[in-house]
């Protein structure tokens, strides 16, 4: 059952930054490594690379350097939770290529949940269509242990060539899903709850607040993957189930069948479900049928 109201835990980027540095320091202290010396060594290596290649970068407070190319000022900035696609190549500073995205298949992830922290820091400065050369110290890359395949040593600074191919907000994803399914939206609320009636009852009033009902449902990610189905009792206007589900049901009548589509702020928010079956920032679609009203 995925519809029960959940606890929400919010992790801000500033907290993430502090945690990364704390982990680095604690791990290094346990190994007896002079962390400050390693950071200074990385900084020197990066500065030497920039000088040798005549690059003038932007530097952030955590020590990431980036040179942005192919400026696209008309494109929007990324928002936490956007689905982004990028092409990338990772090099050691001696020019050895060690990793890359698959040719013709950009790498996709949620902005704010990076596989490599340097990705998010670089994309903070970028817009769709732009490219960047990024220099990252080890603590924003593969840390003290290096990469699992051994190609990137521990404490190694890296160079990343990034192209931001696309970004999609949740609203973009919802619009694309509706178009892809060929749905005709019958109602969109101010909270962007979209209702597509599959069977509409013309007479009578919508349920509104305070009605005890039985509803059969199927829940889908916008990829089309079904994550849950069943039947349940629900009191409209209550907080026993996720908000988007309740908001949609209030607009329906007994005997109606509809698809309710809504953003993650009315679902499982920034965290998703603990098992990650529903990921963070996932808009959802529910196919529902109201079978009984008490």
Secondary structure, 3 states (H helix, E strand, C coil): CCCECCCCCCCCHHHHHHHHHHHHHHHHHHHCCCHHHHHHHHHHHHHHHHHHCCCCCEECCCCCEEEEECCCCCCCECCCCCEEEEEEEEEECCCCEEEECECCECEEEECCCCCCHHHHHHHCCCECCCEEEEEECHHHCCCCCCCCCCCCCCCCCEEEEEEEEEEECHHHHHHHHHHHHCCCCCEECCCCCEEEEEECCCCCCCCCCCCEEEEEEEEEECCCCEEEEEEEEEECCCCCECHHHHHHHHCCCCCCEEEEEECHHHCCCCCCCCCCCCCCCCCEEEEEEEEEEC
